Amino acid sequence: MADIKISDMMRMQVNLWEQHKDTWSPMEAKFGRNFILWMMEEMGECIAIIKKKGDSAIMREASVREAFVEEMSDVLMYYFDTLLRYGVTPEEISNAYVAKHNKNMGRDYQREYNNKYTK
């Protein structure tokens, strides 16, 4: 698979959850915060690879890159688990992402940064 859609990724997480629903937390909002925390834990594992192996190893060593990409995949899985528990649809996150991107394309980050620290 060369590329994957958000809806596919979310569907895959639902399929995984259905396989383990007897032992995993329900697809309910009150459990969403746990998945954000687990996502952050996985991000910490990505950070550990960067700190311990370095940027160069991620770019040049296949085994380090594979480990890094796997941990980043874990981050995405928990991200989508969080969205699912809050009932966010692929369309909602897609629309929000595109809207935020369009807003960011018109921003002057240097001016915003300068204004933030000169007030």
N, C-alpha and C positions, 0 to 999 in steps of 0.2 A: 504494500500500500504506500503510494508516494505522498499522499496528502490525506487529511481527515477533517471532516466538518465537525463543528461544535455539537450538532445534533447527534452525530455518530458517537462522539466521545461520551455524551450524556447517556445515550442508549446503552453503551458498553458498561457504564457504571451501574445502571439499573439492572442489567443482566447479571453483573457480578453480585450486586446486592441480593437479587432474587435467589441466587444460588446459596447465599449465606444468611438469608433473612431470619432464620431461626436463632442465630447467635449474634447477629449484628444489630445495631440500633435501628429503630424504625425510620422511615423516610418522613420525619416530622421536624418542624422548625426548632423545637426545643433541643434537638440534638445537633443542630447546625453549628453551634459554637465549638463543639468538640472537634468537628472536622476542620475548622479554621485553625485550631490549635495543632492538630496533627499535620496540617499543611505547613505550618510554620516549623514544626519539628523536621519535616522533610527538607524544607528550605535550609535549615541548619546543617543538614547532611550535605547539601550542595555547597554550602559555605565551607564546611570542613574539607571537602575535596579541593576547593580553590586554595584554602590556606595551607593544606598539607602537601599538595602536589604542584600547585601553581598553574597559572594561565597557560604557560608554554606546554606543559604536559597534557592539559585538556585539548590543546590544539594539535599535538603531535603524537601522543601515545594512545594507541587504540584502546587499550584496557582502561586507562584513566578516563578517556572520553566516553566510553561505554558506561562506566559507573556514573559519571556526571549526568549523562543524558537519562539514564535510568532513574536517578534521584529527581531530576526535573520532571520526568513523567509521573513520579509519585506525587509531586506538588500539584500537577494538573489533575490527577485523579481525585485528590482531596478537595481541590478547588471545585470540581464538578459535583462531588458529593455534597459540598456545602450548598451550591446553587440548587441542587435537587431537593435538599431538605427544606429549603425556603421556597420551593415551588417556582423558581425562576425558569422560564422557558428558554430554549435556544434562540427564539426570536427576540425575547426581551434583552438577553445579554448581547446579542448581535447588534440590535438597534442602539443600545447604550454605548457599546464599544465604538461603533461608527460615529455616533454623535460626539462622543468624547474626543475621538481622533480628529474630527472636523474642527472642533473647538480648539484643540491643541495646535492644529496647523495654522491657526490665526493668532496664536499667542506670541508675545515677545518675552521670552523667558529671561533674557538679560535685564530688561527694564523691570520686570516683576521682581527679580532677585534684588536689584539695586534699590527699588522702592521699599521692599520688605525690611531692609536693614538700614534705611536712612530716615525712618520715621521716628 
